[in-house]
Each structure stands twice: as structure tokens, then as C-alpha cells.
């Protein structure tokens, strides 16, 4: 496992890219891909098939990954 400068639960600020200036809490860290998922920063829409739990299916909004070099601790 690689060491990263942020970990789950840290408050971070996006320092570059299209979401520059936004801040939030780290939900997960993928050290192998060098990506973090920050709550409420990069919203993406994903099509979801209907399942037993989710009868409707449809389009779901999720938090997308950001490269770890684009965030710093707040």
C-alpha cells in the first residue's frame, strides 16, 4: 500500500482543475490509482439498471474521483 498525504475523513480543498476552490470531506482513497473521492465536489451522473432493491433504476448522481495531486488538506 502506498502512502498518501490525505486519508478518509480529512477535510480537503481542490487546488486545480475544473472544481478548483471547492472543499469537502474525503469519502475514500484509492492509492493504487492515485484518486480520492471528495463529498459534493465532482458530481457525475450514472445510468443504473433496475434491481431488486432499486425498482426504478434510472439516472443516479454520484461523487466522482479526483486525482490526489489536485487536493490539499484544509
WOMO-V569960 format. One line per field, one symbol per residue. phi: phi as a letter, one per 20 degrees, with the letter a starting at -180 (. if undefined). psi: psi as a letter, one per 40 degrees, with the letter a starting at -180 (. if undefined). burial: 1 if it has 24 or more other C-alpha atoms within 12 Angstrom, else 0. A space follows every 10 residues. Layout:
phi=???
psi=???
burial=???
This chain:
phi=.eececcgnf eccedbofdg nfcaefebcd ffelccddfm edecdcfcff cffdffmndc eceefcfffe ccfe
psi=hiiieiihei hihheiaefh eiiahhdihg ddefiihhhe dghihhhhih addgddbahh hihiiihdee iii.
burial=0000011001 1111000000 0111111110 0000111111 1100000000 0000000000 0001111101 1100
